[in-house]
């Protein structure tokens, strides 16, 4: 309930904001509730945000580059694959997968950089 009230008043909610108290009167934060034993919640959220950024710009890649990047970084919600596994799947050499990956990452980097520059030009100083 506390989160709903916060959502109405402001857009951003910190993982360290108090959301209530436990039976002993100790303050409970959102990160306490979300914390998983096997992984750090903050890392998982950052990874999800980074993957979303990649999805926002993946349209600049051709089909083979998309296939390599999605497989290498597990963007299809499956585990990350090695260059060797992707090469076998596509029927090409591992070194060719490496070159495709490098080219695709450079395209993504340039697209990120270009959009960031455009965003800064639009903001008044």
N, C-alpha and C positions, 0 to 999 in steps of 0.2 A: 504494500500500500504506500509505503514511504516513497518508493521509486516512482509510482504514478504521480504523486504530488510533485516530486522534483521534475518530472518530465513536463508537467504543465507550466512550471515556472522558468525552466531553462533547458536548453537543448543538450548540453554536455553534462555527463555524470562521471565523476572520477571513481576509479575502482577503490579508492581509499576513503570515500565519503561514508560516514556512518549511516546505516540503514535501520538500526534498531539496537536492542540489547538482548542478551541471552538470559537464561534463568538466574544466573548469578549476578546479573547487573552489568556485565562487561559489554562494552560497545562492540557491535558486529559491523564489519564493513563488507562491501560487495565482493571484494577479493577473497574474504574469508568464506563466503558462501560458494563462490565459483571455483575455488582452489581444488585442483585435481591432484591426486597423489602421484600420478605418473608424469605430468607435465606442468610447466609453469604457465599460468593463465595469461600473463602479460605477453610472454613469448608467442603463445598461440594467437592472441589477438593481433599482435604486430605482423605475424606471418599471414594471417587472413587479410589484413589491410594491404600488405605488399602484393599478395596474389590478386586482389581486386584491382590494384593499379595496373598489373600486367594485363589482366583481362580488358581493362579500359583501352589499352593501346595495342592489343594483339592483332587488330585488324590491319596493321601496317606490314605484317609478315605474310609471305606466300604460304601455301598449304603445307609444303614439306618443312619449312621453318617452324610453323605452328606445331606440327606433329612432333618435331624434335624438342622444342621448348616445353610443350605440355608433358611429354614423357620424361624429360630430364628433371623437371622440377615438381612432378606429381600434381600438376594443375587439374588433372581429371579425377581428383579425389582418390587416386590410387597411389601406391608407393613410388618414390622416385626411381627412375631406371638409370642404369649405367649407359655410357656411350656404346659399349659393346652390345648390351641388350637391345638398344634402339637400332643399331646397325644390323643386327640379326633380323629384327622384326621388319625393317625396311629393305633388306637385301642389299645393303651397301657397306662400304668399309667403315671401320671405327674412326679412321682419320677424316673421312668425308663428313661423318656426323659431327666431329669436332669443328670442322670448318663451317658447317651449316649453323651450328650452335653459336659460334663466335660472330658470324655475320648477323644472325637474328638478334643477339644481345646488343650488338652495335646499333642496329635499327631501332630497337626499343629504347636504348639510351638516348639516341638522337631525338626520338619522338618525345620522351620525357623532358629533355632539355628544351626543345622547341616550345612545348606547351607551358613550361615553367617561365620561359622568357616572355611569352605572350601574356601570361597571367600577371607578370610584374609590370608590363607596359600598360595594362588595363587599370592597375591600381594607381590612384593619384598619390604622389609623394608628399 
